[in-house]
Amino acid sequence: MNILVLLRMVPDVVEELEIAPGGKALDADLLRMMLSESDGHALEEALLLKERYGGVVTVLALDAPEVDDALFTALAKGADRAVKISDAGENPTTLEAAYTFAGWIAGQPDLAYADVILTGVQAIDDLDGLLAPLVAHQMRLPYLGIVTRLAVDVPGRVATAIKEYPGGVRGEFDVDLPAVFGIQAAEKPPRYVPVAKVRAAMKSRQIESVPAPTLAEAGPSLVNVVAMEKPQPAEWAAMLEGSPEQVSGKVCEILAGTGLL
Amino acid sequence: MGHPILAPVESETCQLTLENLSRFPEGSELLSCIQCGACAGTCPYGDVMDYPPRRMIAMMRAGLLEKVFASDSLLSCVACYACMAKCPRGIRLTEVLLPLMKEQTLTHLPELPAELQRALQSTLRYGNPMGEPSRKRAAWVKTAGVPIRILAEDPRPADVLWFVECYTSFYPRGQDNSRATARIFHALGIDFAILGNEEKCAGECGRLTWEPGLFETLMDYNMAVFQKYRFHRVVTSCPHAHNAFKNRYPALGFNWGLDHTTPFLAGYLAQLKPLLRRKLSYAVTYHDSCCLGRQNEFYDPPRLLLQTIPGVKLVEMVHNRVNSICCGGGGGGMWLDTYFKAKGYERLSERRVKEAVATGADVLAVSCPYEVPRFEDALKVLGHDKKMIVRDVTELLAESMEGNP
């Protein structure tokens, strides 16, 4: 079985985010990028599938700062092949990323290359979770999202996927392969790989750098960023000052004043 | 733009592994074990381990190590150096065998405990185990009340490079220690500077835990930063960093003078004495940290400093100096509390504060940044937080300096 995992680098929100001059985007010079958390789950699910059914796991990413760390970490965890699309443009939109991923996959001589295509169901810069359905749409493949478990009938070319619904409800779906899945969470937390293994992978393994596929004109974007701003402190917020006793006294006064006490 | 964290392994260094151990002096040392059991008896978690050090060595000799790895009990090793300090044959258990065994134990675990995994990943990515932003490491400096030079902004040579470390940079009660240290350095006229946001965890718990690769990554990084600047000696607030700088960093060329803040300040006793004007009427008991105490035998410097503070009465706990009981934070224990709790183990910090409270002291004095949160939590859990407070030795010194012109 060939398993393809699409990995995205997203802004690391632990580090401070700044707005770029122009006020329409984050300041890329100050950004640190990291692997999208749910893509880490997609990779884990892929590694679990490989352990269960055998096969080859390929991780595919667009070039971005720190992407090599993410790809070598994936190789150290057990991925067999790491591919980086090198000139896909800076900060591609979800649509552009989807077209680039789909274009690269379509350009592979053997489409059976990917029986299962996994990616995180969402990313912090793709909260609508559009990447996986857009890739599926481009490739005319079935798509299922919010998946938390996959079982595969390899010779029958069918996957059984568990999809989560609100209220603890789960749906079980049979999906013809090849198919694209948006992974909500892997069956177990993404594994830890000792740093020594990652460093060793950097020495002994290769990341294949490939050019971006030539794409059909995607057309102008119909949605545009008007402005991006940092949250403004609300005017009605009051900071209480004083010793813990004084502050707790003031809190009681306020609560009593509003009729809550 | 992103800066690389990881680098490929440059050279195959001849590292100790369990397989090649017998070819090194450290390995043949193990053969001299007389199976007396002093290690197991002194181990703070010896009673809950399936294989305390003595049994572990016996299993190793019998070629049954796989059985040891099948048990997760070695995770409870808090790298406190107690077994090593008590071994009549001088076998360096904490430095050699236990980290190698722990690494294998973790490799055999189906899943790494989640809080530990988070701490290790955060230490790699952000340079601190709490996952705080690396660019805010020096944010506390603005609150110090005295000027603190950051080398990236002002790279003139300094006498002392103060390596602040993680809990002392980010944890609010740890910052109290840093502010106190800065004020004391300033009052003593010490020519000091810090690395600020360039500093990352020295990595000692990675090494003593099971993550040699993480430790080496941090060691490579910090050494490269050290080499950018000129200074005479490194003084650190963290006994764990001190341990790493003393024992491991020299292999990469660390050849500066080295001290921990507590023994360093004890070297300035004569100059400190006239500054300590405010009387603190506290009964104080001092907890010897494992790395400063058993590992480096800095037993007297903290006590000398405390006794120099006017009004302080020093009382000793039953277990003191070489017999001190670990706070439970070493060897990764800092990030295994939930795991230990799930196993039903007693928290070592609680065991320790019970002894501290029994002395009748008002203040539990410490010298390691791990101990403040651990002991303050333990006092709250046991309902003793009205009876006793926890203070770093530097905080008490700074308190006694208050009101000075």
Interface residues (C-beta under 8 A of the other chain):
Chain A: D12 V14 E15 E16 A28 D29 L31 R32 M33 M34 P65 E66 D68 D69 F72 K188 P189 R191 Y192 P194 V195 A196 K197 V198 R199 A200 M202 K203
Chain B: M1 G2 P4 I5 L6 A7 P8 V9 E103 T107 E111 L112 A114 Q117 L120 Q121 L124 R125 Y126 G131 E132 P133 S134 R135 K136 G206 W210 E211 P212 G213 L214 E216 T217
